[in-house]
Amino acid sequence: MNTPQFTVVKDRKAPVQAMRCSGTSFWRDLFESMQVGDWFVLSKADLHRVKISAGKYLRGRYRCYMNTEVAGTWVFTKIK
């Protein structure tokens, strides 16, 4: 069995990460910045993605319903 060989570097700092990996989410940041009563319009293409994220970060503190003024769009409202 081959055992992987690693070299531990102790004489210098590790390189900086190339990608952001801070655990932040666009949707969490957006939902936290919204006040109760704030709303936005979304298309059918984004509906599933927004509802999944809202379920995770808002946990029932939102309402998403079909827009009666513009066909094919939905209104997302923060209610609590």
mmCIF file of the N, C-alpha and C atoms, coordinates in Angstrom:
data_MODEL
# 
_entry.id   MODEL 
# 
loop_
_atom_site.group_PDB 
_atom_site.id 
_atom_site.type_symbol 
_atom_site.label_atom_id 
_atom_site.label_alt_id 
_atom_site.label_comp_id 
_atom_site.label_asym_id 
_atom_site.label_entity_id 
_atom_site.label_seq_id 
_atom_site.pdbx_PDB_ins_code 
_atom_site.Cartn_x 
_atom_site.Cartn_y 
_atom_site.Cartn_z 
_atom_site.occupancy 
_atom_site.B_iso_or_equiv 
_atom_site.pdbx_formal_charge 
_atom_site.auth_seq_id 
_atom_site.auth_comp_id 
_atom_site.auth_asym_id 
_atom_site.auth_atom_id 
_atom_site.pdbx_PDB_model_num 
ATOM 1   N N  . MET A 1 1  ? 0.836   -1.177 0.000   1.00 0.00 ? 1  MET A N  1 
ATOM 2   C CA . MET A 1 1  ? 0.000   0.000  0.000   1.00 0.00 ? 1  MET A CA 1 
ATOM 3   C C  . MET A 1 1  ? 0.879   1.238  0.000   1.00 0.00 ? 1  MET A C  1 
ATOM 4   N N  . ASN A 1 2  ? 0.563   2.191  -0.885  1.00 0.00 ? 2  ASN A N  1 
ATOM 5   C CA . ASN A 1 2  ? 1.328   3.427  -0.952  1.00 0.00 ? 2  ASN A CA 1 
ATOM 6   C C  . ASN A 1 2  ? 0.893   4.386  0.143   1.00 0.00 ? 2  ASN A C  1 
ATOM 7   N N  . THR A 1 3  ? 1.823   4.885  0.874   1.00 0.00 ? 3  THR A N  1 
ATOM 8   C CA . THR A 1 3  ? 1.553   5.889  1.886   1.00 0.00 ? 3  THR A CA 1 
ATOM 9   C C  . THR A 1 3  ? 1.895   7.250  1.303   1.00 0.00 ? 3  THR A C  1 
ATOM 10  N N  . PRO A 1 4  ? 0.955   8.212  1.370   1.00 0.00 ? 4  PRO A N  1 
ATOM 11  C CA . PRO A 1 4  ? 1.259   9.535  0.812   1.00 0.00 ? 4  PRO A CA 1 
ATOM 12  C C  . PRO A 1 4  ? 2.374   10.211 1.601   1.00 0.00 ? 4  PRO A C  1 
ATOM 13  N N  . GLN A 1 5  ? 3.170   10.955 0.896   1.00 0.00 ? 5  GLN A N  1 
ATOM 14  C CA . GLN A 1 5  ? 4.285   11.670 1.513   1.00 0.00 ? 5  GLN A CA 1 
ATOM 15  C C  . GLN A 1 5  ? 3.951   13.155 1.584   1.00 0.00 ? 5  GLN A C  1 
ATOM 16  N N  . PHE A 1 6  ? 4.025   13.723 2.766   1.00 0.00 ? 6  PHE A N  1 
ATOM 17  C CA . PHE A 1 6  ? 3.775   15.146 2.970   1.00 0.00 ? 6  PHE A CA 1 
ATOM 18  C C  . PHE A 1 6  ? 4.994   15.781 3.591   1.00 0.00 ? 6  PHE A C  1 
ATOM 19  N N  . THR A 1 7  ? 5.226   17.025 3.227   1.00 0.00 ? 7  THR A N  1 
ATOM 20  C CA . THR A 1 7  ? 6.305   17.791 3.828   1.00 0.00 ? 7  THR A CA 1 
ATOM 21  C C  . THR A 1 7  ? 5.684   18.927 4.623   1.00 0.00 ? 7  THR A C  1 
ATOM 22  N N  . VAL A 1 8  ? 5.958   18.971 5.895   1.00 0.00 ? 8  VAL A N  1 
ATOM 23  C CA . VAL A 1 8  ? 5.427   20.024 6.758   1.00 0.00 ? 8  VAL A CA 1 
ATOM 24  C C  . VAL A 1 8  ? 6.347   21.232 6.662   1.00 0.00 ? 8  VAL A C  1 
ATOM 25  N N  . VAL A 1 9  ? 5.765   22.390 6.328   1.00 0.00 ? 9  VAL A N  1 
ATOM 26  C CA . VAL A 1 9  ? 6.533   23.628 6.189   1.00 0.00 ? 9  VAL A CA 1 
ATOM 27  C C  . VAL A 1 9  ? 6.335   24.452 7.457   1.00 0.00 ? 9  VAL A C  1 
ATOM 28  N N  . LYS A 1 10 ? 7.434   24.785 8.120   1.00 0.00 ? 10 LYS A N  1 
ATOM 29  C CA . LYS A 1 10 ? 7.359   25.529 9.365   1.00 0.00 ? 10 LYS A CA 1 
ATOM 30  C C  . LYS A 1 10 ? 8.047   26.883 9.297   1.00 0.00 ? 10 LYS A C  1 
ATOM 31  N N  . ASP A 1 11 ? 8.782   27.144 8.216   1.00 0.00 ? 11 ASP A N  1 
ATOM 32  C CA . ASP A 1 11 ? 9.600   28.353 8.177   1.00 0.00 ? 11 ASP A CA 1 
ATOM 33  C C  . ASP A 1 11 ? 8.951   29.533 7.462   1.00 0.00 ? 11 ASP A C  1 
ATOM 34  N N  . ARG A 1 12 ? 7.716   29.393 6.969   1.00 0.00 ? 12 ARG A N  1 
ATOM 35  C CA . ARG A 1 12 ? 7.016   30.506 6.310   1.00 0.00 ? 12 ARG A CA 1 
ATOM 36  C C  . ARG A 1 12 ? 5.509   30.336 6.453   1.00 0.00 ? 12 ARG A C  1 
ATOM 37  N N  . LYS A 1 13 ? 4.761   31.421 6.145   1.00 0.00 ? 13 LYS A N  1 
ATOM 38  C CA . LYS A 1 13 ? 3.305   31.397 6.236   1.00 0.00 ? 13 LYS A CA 1 
ATOM 39  C C  . LYS A 1 13 ? 2.712   30.640 5.049   1.00 0.00 ? 13 LYS A C  1 
ATOM 40  N N  . ALA A 1 14 ? 1.507   30.143 5.236   1.00 0.00 ? 14 ALA A N  1 
ATOM 41  C CA . ALA A 1 14 ? 0.795   29.451 4.168   1.00 0.00 ? 14 ALA A CA 1 
ATOM 42  C C  . ALA A 1 14 ? 0.314   30.460 3.126   1.00 0.00 ? 14 ALA A C  1 
ATOM 43  N N  . PRO A 1 15 ? 0.184   30.063 1.857   1.00 0.00 ? 15 PRO A N  1 
ATOM 44  C CA . PRO A 1 15 ? -0.324  30.966 0.823   1.00 0.00 ? 15 PRO A CA 1 
ATOM 45  C C  . PRO A 1 15 ? -1.760  31.405 1.120   1.00 0.00 ? 15 PRO A C  1 
ATOM 46  N N  . VAL A 1 16 ? -2.141  32.535 0.577   1.00 0.00 ? 16 VAL A N  1 
ATOM 47  C CA . VAL A 1 16 ? -3.489  33.069 0.752   1.00 0.00 ? 16 VAL A CA 1 
ATOM 48  C C  . VAL A 1 16 ? -4.462  32.252 -0.081  1.00 0.00 ? 16 VAL A C  1 
ATOM 49  N N  . GLN A 1 17 ? -5.675  32.074 0.428   1.00 0.00 ? 17 GLN A N  1 
ATOM 50  C CA . GLN A 1 17 ? -6.686  31.319 -0.302  1.00 0.00 ? 17 GLN A CA 1 
ATOM 51  C C  . GLN A 1 17 ? -7.070  32.042 -1.577  1.00 0.00 ? 17 GLN A C  1 
ATOM 52  N N  . ALA A 1 18 ? -7.245  31.292 -2.650  1.00 0.00 ? 18 ALA A N  1 
ATOM 53  C CA . ALA A 1 18 ? -7.615  31.877 -3.928  1.00 0.00 ? 18 ALA A CA 1 
ATOM 54  C C  . ALA A 1 18 ? -9.107  32.195 -3.991  1.00 0.00 ? 18 ALA A C  1 
ATOM 55  N N  . MET A 1 19 ? -9.936  31.403 -3.321  1.00 0.00 ? 19 MET A N  1 
ATOM 56  C CA . MET A 1 19 ? -11.379 31.600 -3.368  1.00 0.00 ? 19 MET A CA 1 
ATOM 57  C C  . MET A 1 19 ? -11.890 31.969 -1.984  1.00 0.00 ? 19 MET A C  1 
ATOM 58  N N  . ARG A 1 20 ? -12.940 32.758 -1.978  1.00 0.00 ? 20 ARG A N  1 
ATOM 59  C CA . ARG A 1 20 ? -13.565 33.167 -0.718  1.00 0.00 ? 20 ARG A CA 1 
ATOM 60  C C  . ARG A 1 20 ? -14.301 31.976 -0.117  1.00 0.00 ? 20 ARG A C  1 
ATOM 61  N N  . CYS A 1 21 ? -14.027 31.687 1.095   1.00 0.00 ? 21 CYS A N  1 
ATOM 62  C CA . CYS A 1 21 ? -14.646 30.555 1.762   1.00 0.00 ? 21 CYS A CA 1 
ATOM 63  C C  . CYS A 1 21 ? -15.001 30.954 3.185   1.00 0.00 ? 21 CYS A C  1 
ATOM 64  N N  . SER A 1 22 ? -15.729 32.038 3.320   1.00 0.00 ? 22 SER A N  1 
ATOM 65  C CA . SER A 1 22 ? -16.010 32.559 4.649   1.00 0.00 ? 22 SER A CA 1 
ATOM 66  C C  . SER A 1 22 ? -17.344 32.082 5.203   1.00 0.00 ? 22 SER A C  1 
ATOM 67  N N  . GLY A 1 23 ? -18.090 31.307 4.427   1.00 0.00 ? 23 GLY A N  1 
ATOM 68  C CA . GLY A 1 23 ? -19.356 30.798 4.900   1.00 0.00 ? 23 GLY A CA 1 
ATOM 69  C C  . GLY A 1 23 ? -20.502 31.776 4.718   1.00 0.00 ? 23 GLY A C  1 
ATOM 70  N N  . THR A 1 24 ? -20.290 32.856 3.994   1.00 0.00 ? 24 THR A N  1 
ATOM 71  C CA . THR A 1 24 ? -21.375 33.795 3.760   1.00 0.00 ? 24 THR A CA 1 
ATOM 72  C C  . THR A 1 24 ? -22.171 33.375 2.534   1.00 0.00 ? 24 THR A C  1 
ATOM 73  N N  . SER A 1 25 ? -23.382 33.819 2.485   1.00 0.00 ? 25 SER A N  1 
ATOM 74  C CA . SER A 1 25 ? -24.269 33.483 1.387   1.00 0.00 ? 25 SER A CA 1 
ATOM 75  C C  . SER A 1 25 ? -24.928 34.758 0.878   1.00 0.00 ? 25 SER A C  1 
ATOM 76  N N  . PHE A 1 26 ? -25.058 34.865 -0.436  1.00 0.00 ? 26 PHE A N  1 
ATOM 77  C CA . PHE A 1 26 ? -25.754 36.010 -1.026  1.00 0.00 ? 26 PHE A CA 1 
ATOM 78  C C  . PHE A 1 26 ? -27.163 36.110 -0.468  1.00 0.00 ? 26 PHE A C  1 
ATOM 79  N N  . TRP A 1 27 ? -27.878 34.977 -0.386  1.00 0.00 ? 27 TRP A N  1 
ATOM 80  C CA . TRP A 1 27 ? -29.270 34.994 0.063   1.00 0.00 ? 27 TRP A CA 1 
ATOM 81  C C  . TRP A 1 27 ? -29.373 35.340 1.535   1.00 0.00 ? 27 TRP A C  1 
ATOM 82  N N  . ARG A 1 28 ? -28.510 34.810 2.372   1.00 0.00 ? 28 ARG A N  1 
ATOM 83  C CA . ARG A 1 28 ? -28.555 35.139 3.798   1.00 0.00 ? 28 ARG A CA 1 
ATOM 84  C C  . ARG A 1 28 ? -28.311 36.622 4.008   1.00 0.00 ? 28 ARG A C  1 
ATOM 85  N N  . ASP A 1 29 ? -27.317 37.175 3.298   1.00 0.00 ? 29 ASP A N  1 
ATOM 86  C CA . ASP A 1 29 ? -27.035 38.606 3.408   1.00 0.00 ? 29 ASP A CA 1 
ATOM 87  C C  . ASP A 1 29 ? -28.233 39.436 2.948   1.00 0.00 ? 29 ASP A C  1 
ATOM 88  N N  . LEU A 1 30 ? -28.871 39.025 1.854   1.00 0.00 ? 30 LEU A N  1 
ATOM 89  C CA . LEU A 1 30 ? -30.036 39.748 1.354   1.00 0.00 ? 30 LEU A CA 1 
ATOM 90  C C  . LEU A 1 30 ? -31.189 39.696 2.341   1.00 0.00 ? 30 LEU A C  1 
ATOM 91  N N  . PHE A 1 31 ? -31.508 38.502 2.850   1.00 0.00 ? 31 PHE A N  1 
ATOM 92  C CA . PHE A 1 31 ? -32.630 38.353 3.764   1.00 0.00 ? 31 PHE A CA 1 
ATOM 93  C C  . PHE A 1 31 ? -32.394 39.085 5.080   1.00 0.00 ? 31 PHE A C  1 
ATOM 94  N N  . GLU A 1 32 ? -31.163 39.086 5.581   1.00 0.00 ? 32 GLU A N  1 
ATOM 95  C CA . GLU A 1 32 ? -30.859 39.798 6.826   1.00 0.00 ? 32 GLU A CA 1 
ATOM 96  C C  . GLU A 1 32 ? -30.955 41.304 6.649   1.00 0.00 ? 32 GLU A C  1 
ATOM 97  N N  . SER A 1 33 ? -30.684 41.802 5.447   1.00 0.00 ? 33 SER A N  1 
ATOM 98  C CA . SER A 1 33 ? -30.753 43.243 5.220   1.00 0.00 ? 33 SER A CA 1 
ATOM 99  C C  . SER A 1 33 ? -32.193 43.725 5.041   1.00 0.00 ? 33 SER A C  1 
ATOM 100 N N  . MET A 1 34 ? -33.126 42.812 4.779   1.00 0.00 ? 34 MET A N  1 
ATOM 101 C CA . MET A 1 34 ? -34.525 43.193 4.572   1.00 0.00 ? 34 MET A CA 1 
ATOM 102 C C  . MET A 1 34 ? -35.216 43.440 5.902   1.00 0.00 ? 34 MET A C  1 
ATOM 103 N N  . GLN A 1 35 ? -36.058 44.458 5.932   1.00 0.00 ? 35 GLN A N  1 
ATOM 104 C CA . GLN A 1 35 ? -36.897 44.739 7.089   1.00 0.00 ? 35 GLN A CA 1 
ATOM 105 C C  . GLN A 1 35 ? -38.260 44.086 6.859   1.00 0.00 ? 35 GLN A C  1 
ATOM 106 N N  . VAL A 1 36 ? -39.049 43.958 7.921   1.00 0.00 ? 36 VAL A N  1 
ATOM 107 C CA . VAL A 1 36 ? -40.392 43.412 7.790   1.00 0.00 ? 36 VAL A CA 1 
ATOM 108 C C  . VAL A 1 36 ? -41.193 44.320 6.858   1.00 0.00 ? 36 VAL A C  1 
ATOM 109 N N  . GLY A 1 37 ? -41.842 43.732 5.870   1.00 0.00 ? 37 GLY A N  1 
ATOM 110 C CA . GLY A 1 37 ? -42.616 44.480 4.892   1.00 0.00 ? 37 GLY A CA 1 
ATOM 111 C C  . GLY A 1 37 ? -41.863 44.745 3.602   1.00 0.00 ? 37 GLY A C  1 
ATOM 112 N N  . ASP A 1 38 ? -40.548 44.558 3.584   1.00 0.00 ? 38 ASP A N  1 
ATOM 113 C CA . ASP A 1 38 ? -39.776 44.714 2.351   1.00 0.00 ? 38 ASP A CA 1 
ATOM 114 C C  . ASP A 1 38 ? -40.133 43.578 1.400   1.00 0.00 ? 38 ASP A C  1 
ATOM 115 N N  . TRP A 1 39 ? -40.085 43.848 0.108   1.00 0.00 ? 39 TRP A N  1 
ATOM 116 C CA . TRP A 1 39 ? -40.458 42.845 -0.875  1.00 0.00 ? 39 TRP A CA 1 
ATOM 117 C C  . TRP A 1 39 ? -39.687 43.056 -2.163  1.00 0.00 ? 39 TRP A C  1 
ATOM 118 N N  . PHE A 1 40 ? -39.679 42.028 -3.001  1.00 0.00 ? 40 PHE A N  1 
ATOM 119 C CA . PHE A 1 40 ? -39.093 42.122 -4.331  1.00 0.00 ? 40 PHE A CA 1 
ATOM 120 C C  . PHE A 1 40 ? -39.824 41.181 -5.276  1.00 0.00 ? 40 PHE A C  1 
ATOM 121 N N  . VAL A 1 41 ? -39.699 41.455 -6.561  1.00 0.00 ? 41 VAL A N  1 
ATOM 122 C CA . VAL A 1 41 ? -40.349 40.654 -7.601  1.00 0.00 ? 41 VAL A CA 1 
ATOM 123 C C  . VAL A 1 41 ? -39.317 39.720 -8.201  1.00 0.00 ? 41 VAL A C  1 
ATOM 124 N N  . LEU A 1 42 ? -39.713 38.476 -8.414  1.00 0.00 ? 42 LEU A N  1 
ATOM 125 C CA . LEU A 1 42 ? -38.794 37.513 -9.009  1.00 0.00 ? 42 LEU A CA 1 
ATOM 126 C C  . LEU A 1 42 ? -39.472 36.763 -10.143 1.00 0.00 ? 42 LEU A C  1 
ATOM 127 N N  . SER A 1 43 ? -38.661 36.241 -11.036 1.00 0.00 ? 43 SER A N  1 
ATOM 128 C CA . SER A 1 43 ? -39.179 35.509 -12.193 1.00 0.00 ? 43 SER A CA 1 
ATOM 129 C C  . SER A 1 43 ? -39.364 34.035 -11.843 1.00 0.00 ? 43 SER A C  1 
ATOM 130 N N  . LYS A 1 44 ? -40.030 33.331 -12.727 1.00 0.00 ? 44 LYS A N  1 
ATOM 131 C CA . LYS A 1 44 ? -40.258 31.903 -12.517 1.00 0.00 ? 44 LYS A CA 1 
ATOM 132 C C  . LYS A 1 44 ? -38.940 31.133 -12.486 1.00 0.00 ? 44 LYS A C  1 
ATOM 133 N N  . ALA A 1 45 ? -37.962 31.605 -13.238 1.00 0.00 ? 45 ALA A N  1 
ATOM 134 C CA . ALA A 1 45 ? -36.661 30.926 -13.274 1.00 0.00 ? 45 ALA A CA 1 
ATOM 135 C C  . ALA A 1 45 ? -35.970 30.968 -11.916 1.00 0.00 ? 45 ALA A C  1 
ATOM 136 N N  . ASP A 1 46 ? -36.189 32.021 -11.136 1.00 0.00 ? 46 ASP A N  1 
ATOM 137 C CA . ASP A 1 46 ? -35.541 32.165 -9.829  1.00 0.00 ? 46 ASP A CA 1 
ATOM 138 C C  . ASP A 1 46 ? -36.401 31.680 -8.677  1.00 0.00 ? 46 ASP A C  1 
ATOM 139 N N  . LEU A 1 47 ? -37.640 31.334 -8.937  1.00 0.00 ? 47 LEU A N  1 
ATOM 140 C CA . LEU A 1 47 ? -38.583 30.994 -7.872  1.00 0.00 ? 47 LEU A CA 1 
ATOM 141 C C  . LEU A 1 47 ? -38.089 29.849 -6.986  1.00 0.00 ? 47 LEU A C  1 
ATOM 142 N N  . HIS A 1 48 ? -37.674 28.762 -7.590  1.00 0.00 ? 48 HIS A N  1 
ATOM 143 C CA . HIS A 1 48 ? -37.242 27.589 -6.814  1.00 0.00 ? 48 HIS A CA 1 
ATOM 144 C C  . HIS A 1 48 ? -36.032 27.918 -5.946  1.00 0.00 ? 48 HIS A C  1 
ATOM 145 N N  . ARG A 1 49 ? -35.053 28.595 -6.519  1.00 0.00 ? 49 ARG A N  1 
ATOM 146 C CA . ARG A 1 49 ? -33.831 28.937 -5.799  1.00 0.00 ? 49 ARG A CA 1 
ATOM 147 C C  . ARG A 1 49 ? -34.124 29.849 -4.604  1.00 0.00 ? 49 ARG A C  1 
ATOM 148 N N  . VAL A 1 50 ? -35.001 30.838 -4.799  1.00 0.00 ? 50 VAL A N  1 
ATOM 149 C CA . VAL A 1 50 ? -35.338 31.771 -3.724  1.00 0.00 ? 50 VAL A CA 1 
ATOM 150 C C  . VAL A 1 50 ? -36.107 31.069 -2.622  1.00 0.00 ? 50 VAL A C  1 
ATOM 151 N N  . LYS A 1 51 ? -37.044 30.211 -2.991  1.00 0.00 ? 51 LYS A N  1 
ATOM 152 C CA . LYS A 1 51 ? -37.838 29.524 -1.974  1.00 0.00 ? 51 LYS A CA 1 
ATOM 153 C C  . LYS A 1 51 ? -37.004 28.551 -1.147  1.00 0.00 ? 51 LYS A C  1 
ATOM 154 N N  . ILE A 1 52 ? -36.054 27.881 -1.763  1.00 0.00 ? 52 ILE A N  1 
ATOM 155 C CA . ILE A 1 52 ? -35.167 26.984 -1.025  1.00 0.00 ? 52 ILE A CA 1 
ATOM 156 C C  . ILE A 1 52 ? -34.319 27.789 -0.039  1.00 0.00 ? 52 ILE A C  1 
ATOM 157 N N  . SER A 1 53 ? -33.753 28.900 -0.500  1.00 0.00 ? 53 SER A N  1 
ATOM 158 C CA . SER A 1 53 ? -32.910 29.732 0.361   1.00 0.00 ? 53 SER A CA 1 
ATOM 159 C C  . SER A 1 53 ? -33.722 30.381 1.469   1.00 0.00 ? 53 SER A C  1 
ATOM 160 N N  . ALA A 1 54 ? -34.921 30.839 1.161   1.00 0.00 ? 54 ALA A N  1 
ATOM 161 C CA . ALA A 1 54 ? -35.771 31.456 2.178   1.00 0.00 ? 54 ALA A CA 1 
ATOM 162 C C  . ALA A 1 54 ? -36.175 30.429 3.237   1.00 0.00 ? 54 ALA A C  1 
ATOM 163 N N  . GLY A 1 55 ? -36.444 29.221 2.803   1.00 0.00 ? 55 GLY A N  1 
ATOM 164 C CA . GLY A 1 55 ? -36.768 28.172 3.766   1.00 0.00 ? 55 GLY A CA 1 
ATOM 165 C C  . GLY A 1 55 ? -35.623 27.889 4.713   1.00 0.00 ? 55 GLY A C  1 
ATOM 166 N N  . LYS A 1 56 ? -34.420 28.006 4.213   1.00 0.00 ? 56 LYS A N  1 
ATOM 167 C CA . LYS A 1 56 ? -33.256 27.754 5.046   1.00 0.00 ? 56 LYS A CA 1 
ATOM 168 C C  . LYS A 1 56 ? -32.945 28.914 5.990   1.00 0.00 ? 56 LYS A C  1 
ATOM 169 N N  . TYR A 1 57 ? -32.995 30.149 5.482   1.00 0.00 ? 57 TYR A N  1 
ATOM 170 C CA . TYR A 1 57 ? -32.551 31.302 6.268   1.00 0.00 ? 57 TYR A CA 1 
ATOM 171 C C  . TYR A 1 57 ? -33.679 32.053 6.964   1.00 0.00 ? 57 TYR A C  1 
ATOM 172 N N  . LEU A 1 58 ? -34.909 31.999 6.458   1.00 0.00 ? 58 LEU A N  1 
ATOM 173 C CA . LEU A 1 58 ? -36.005 32.735 7.083   1.00 0.00 ? 58 LEU A CA 1 
ATOM 174 C C  . LEU A 1 58 ? -36.960 31.832 7.860   1.00 0.00 ? 58 LEU A C  1 
ATOM 175 N N  . ARG A 1 59 ? -37.017 30.577 7.522   1.00 0.00 ? 59 ARG A N  1 
ATOM 176 C CA . ARG A 1 59 ? -37.803 29.576 8.244   1.00 0.00 ? 59 ARG A CA 1 
ATOM 177 C C  . ARG A 1 59 ? -39.239 30.032 8.541   1.00 0.00 ? 59 ARG A C  1 
ATOM 178 N N  . GLY A 1 60 ? -39.995 30.302 7.492   1.00 0.00 ? 60 GLY A N  1 
ATOM 179 C CA . GLY A 1 60 ? -41.406 30.629 7.659   1.00 0.00 ? 60 GLY A CA 1 
ATOM 180 C C  . GLY A 1 60 ? -41.707 32.096 7.907   1.00 0.00 ? 60 GLY A C  1 
ATOM 181 N N  . ARG A 1 61 ? -40.717 32.945 7.875   1.00 0.00 ? 61 ARG A N  1 
ATOM 182 C CA . ARG A 1 61 ? -40.945 34.374 8.101   1.00 0.00 ? 61 ARG A CA 1 
ATOM 183 C C  . ARG A 1 61 ? -41.081 35.131 6.788   1.00 0.00 ? 61 ARG A C  1 
ATOM 184 N N  . TYR A 1 62 ? -41.630 34.473 5.776   1.00 0.00 ? 62 TYR A N  1 
ATOM 185 C CA . TYR A 1 62 ? -41.777 35.097 4.469   1.00 0.00 ? 62 TYR A CA 1 
ATOM 186 C C  . TYR A 1 62 ? -43.057 34.625 3.799   1.00 0.00 ? 62 TYR A C  1 
ATOM 187 N N  . ARG A 1 63 ? -43.458 35.335 2.766   1.00 0.00 ? 63 ARG A N  1 
ATOM 188 C CA . ARG A 1 63 ? -44.589 34.938 1.943   1.00 0.00 ? 63 ARG A CA 1 
ATOM 189 C C  . ARG A 1 63 ? -44.178 35.109 0.490   1.00 0.00 ? 63 ARG A C  1 
ATOM 190 N N  . CYS A 1 64 ? -44.496 34.133 -0.332  1.00 0.00 ? 64 CYS A N  1 
ATOM 191 C CA . CYS A 1 64 ? -44.180 34.180 -1.753  1.00 0.00 ? 64 CYS A CA 1 
ATOM 192 C C  . CYS A 1 64 ? -45.447 33.831 -2.511  1.00 0.00 ? 64 CYS A C  1 
ATOM 193 N N  . TYR A 1 65 ? -45.922 34.770 -3.345  1.00 0.00 ? 65 TYR A N  1 
ATOM 194 C CA . TYR A 1 65 ? -47.175 34.557 -4.051  1.00 0.00 ? 65 TYR A CA 1 
ATOM 195 C C  . TYR A 1 65 ? -47.085 35.103 -5.471  1.00 0.00 ? 65 TYR A C  1 
ATOM 196 N N  . MET A 1 66 ? -48.005 34.641 -6.339  1.00 0.00 ? 66 MET A N  1 
ATOM 197 C CA . MET A 1 66 ? -48.003 35.038 -7.733  1.00 0.00 ? 66 MET A CA 1 
ATOM 198 C C  . MET A 1 66 ? -48.414 36.503 -7.864  1.00 0.00 ? 66 MET A C  1 
ATOM 199 N N  . ASN A 1 67 ? -47.687 37.228 -8.704  1.00 0.00 ? 67 ASN A N  1 
ATOM 200 C CA . ASN A 1 67 ? -47.952 38.635 -8.945  1.00 0.00 ? 67 ASN A CA 1 
ATOM 201 C C  . ASN A 1 67 ? -49.175 38.770 -9.856  1.00 0.00 ? 67 ASN A C  1 
ATOM 202 N N  . THR A 1 68 ? -50.172 39.540 -9.430  1.00 0.00 ? 68 THR A N  1 
ATOM 203 C CA . THR A 1 68 ? -51.381 39.708 -10.231 1.00 0.00 ? 68 THR A CA 1 
ATOM 204 C C  . THR A 1 68 ? -51.232 40.810 -11.274 1.00 0.00 ? 68 THR A C  1 
ATOM 205 N N  . GLU A 1 69 ? -50.236 41.658 -11.141 1.00 0.00 ? 69 GLU A N  1 
ATOM 206 C CA . GLU A 1 69 ? -50.052 42.765 -12.072 1.00 0.00 ? 69 GLU A CA 1 
ATOM 207 C C  . GLU A 1 69 ? -49.207 42.390 -13.286 1.00 0.00 ? 69 GLU A C  1 
ATOM 208 N N  . VAL A 1 70 ? -48.198 41.521 -13.084 1.00 0.00 ? 70 VAL A N  1 
ATOM 209 C CA . VAL A 1 70 ? -47.304 41.111 -14.173 1.00 0.00 ? 70 VAL A CA 1 
ATOM 210 C C  . VAL A 1 70 ? -47.310 39.589 -14.239 1.00 0.00 ? 70 VAL A C  1 
ATOM 211 N N  . ALA A 1 71 ? -47.775 39.054 -15.344 1.00 0.00 ? 71 ALA A N  1 
ATOM 212 C CA . ALA A 1 71 ? -47.871 37.604 -15.502 1.00 0.00 ? 71 ALA A CA 1 
ATOM 213 C C  . ALA A 1 71 ? -46.478 36.968 -15.500 1.00 0.00 ? 71 ALA A C  1 
ATOM 214 N N  . GLY A 1 72 ? -46.384 35.797 -14.892 1.00 0.00 ? 72 GLY A N  1 
ATOM 215 C CA . GLY A 1 72 ? -45.134 35.049 -14.894 1.00 0.00 ? 72 GLY A CA 1 
ATOM 216 C C  . GLY A 1 72 ? -44.129 35.499 -13.857 1.00 0.00 ? 72 GLY A C  1 
ATOM 217 N N  . THR A 1 73 ? -44.547 36.342 -12.907 1.00 0.00 ? 73 THR A N  1 
ATOM 218 C CA . THR A 1 73 ? -43.636 36.788 -11.847 1.00 0.00 ? 73 THR A CA 1 
ATOM 219 C C  . THR A 1 73 ? -44.271 36.515 -10.492 1.00 0.00 ? 73 THR A C  1 
ATOM 220 N N  . TRP A 1 74 ? -43.443 36.482 -9.462  1.00 0.00 ? 74 TRP A N  1 
ATOM 221 C CA . TRP A 1 74 ? -43.877 36.258 -8.103  1.00 0.00 ? 74 TRP A CA 1 
ATOM 222 C C  . TRP A 1 74 ? -43.377 37.386 -7.220  1.00 0.00 ? 74 TRP A C  1 
ATOM 223 N N  . VAL A 1 75 ? -44.085 37.605 -6.116  1.00 0.00 ? 75 VAL A N  1 
ATOM 224 C CA . VAL A 1 75 ? -43.709 38.618 -5.138  1.00 0.00 ? 75 VAL A CA 1 
ATOM 225 C C  . VAL A 1 75 ? -43.237 37.903 -3.887  1.00 0.00 ? 75 VAL A C  1 
ATOM 226 N N  . PHE A 1 76 ? -42.057 38.284 -3.406  1.00 0.00 ? 76 PHE A N  1 
ATOM 227 C CA . PHE A 1 76 ? -41.480 37.724 -2.188  1.00 0.00 ? 76 PHE A CA 1 
ATOM 228 C C  . PHE A 1 76 ? -41.517 38.819 -1.121  1.00 0.00 ? 76 PHE A C  1 
ATOM 229 N N  . THR A 1 77 ? -42.149 38.539 0.029   1.00 0.00 ? 77 THR A N  1 
ATOM 230 C CA . THR A 1 77 ? -42.301 39.516 1.104   1.00 0.00 ? 77 THR A CA 1 
ATOM 231 C C  . THR A 1 77 ? -41.809 38.925 2.408   1.00 0.00 ? 77 THR A C  1 
ATOM 232 N N  . LYS A 1 78 ? -41.051 39.706 3.166   1.00 0.00 ? 78 LYS A N  1 
ATOM 233 C CA . LYS A 1 78 ? -40.643 39.292 4.512   1.00 0.00 ? 78 LYS A CA 1 
ATOM 234 C C  . LYS A 1 78 ? -41.737 39.734 5.466   1.00 0.00 ? 78 LYS A C  1 
ATOM 235 N N  . ILE A 1 79 ? -42.314 38.782 6.238   1.00 0.00 ? 79 ILE A N  1 
ATOM 236 C CA . ILE A 1 79 ? -43.474 39.096 7.063   1.00 0.00 ? 79 ILE A CA 1 
ATOM 237 C C  . ILE A 1 79 ? -43.190 39.131 8.563   1.00 0.00 ? 79 ILE A C  1 
ATOM 238 N N  . LYS A 1 80 ? -42.113 38.565 9.028   1.00 0.00 ? 80 LYS A N  1 
ATOM 239 C CA . LYS A 1 80 ? -41.802 38.580 10.473  1.00 0.00 ? 80 LYS A CA 1 
ATOM 240 C C  . LYS A 1 80 ? -40.386 39.005 10.700  1.00 0.00 ? 80 LYS A C  1 
# 
